[in-house]
Every structure is written in structure tokens, then in C-alpha cells.
Amino acid sequence: MEGLPVMAVSARALATLVVDALNLESVDAMQLDLSAPLFAGGLGLDSLDLLEISLVIQQRYGVKLKADDPNNEASFASLQSLADHINALQVGRS
């Protein structure tokens, strides 16, 4: 999305965004382990959550996360890896 300023993404800010976007009322974003898995055993997110997160990230940070990206498994491994991936995409578009 052109025109959006590049914003460095912290994993903690991303945690807050994810908790809010998914209405995880019983989860405290400030207490989340930023290196814990997002799926299977971590937050226990599923593929629908992944789509919602991708949409919110696109709206907030102006980067498009592609479903066919071969790095998705690594990128969505944790909040920290996702923040790193978003930051790398932003650098690539600036």
C-alpha cells in the first residue's frame, strides 16, 4: 500500500495488535512470550486467525503477507519472527 509511512514494528506492539484483532480477552499481550509459537501449543491460533492477522497487518503496516510465500512457516512461527518479517518487508518497499 503506497503512501503509508514505514513504521518499525516491535513484537510487543504486534502482540497487542493480535490480541485486539482476535478478541483474545483472556490473553494479556504484555505477558505473552514473544518467542512462543503462534500455532500448535503457543497461542493455539488456527488458519482463520492467520487470515485475520494478515489483514490487520496489511491495514496497519501497509505490507501484504502472501499465502504462497515459502517463508510463511518461519515468518509466522512467533510474534518476534512475524515482527522481523514485517520489518524486512517494509525496508524492501521503502
Secondary structure, 3 states (H helix, E strand, C coil): CCCCCCCCCCHHHHHHHHHHHCCCCCCCHHHCCCCCECECCCCCECHHHHHHHHHHHHHHHCCCCCCCCCCHHHHCCEHHHHHHHHHHHHHHHC
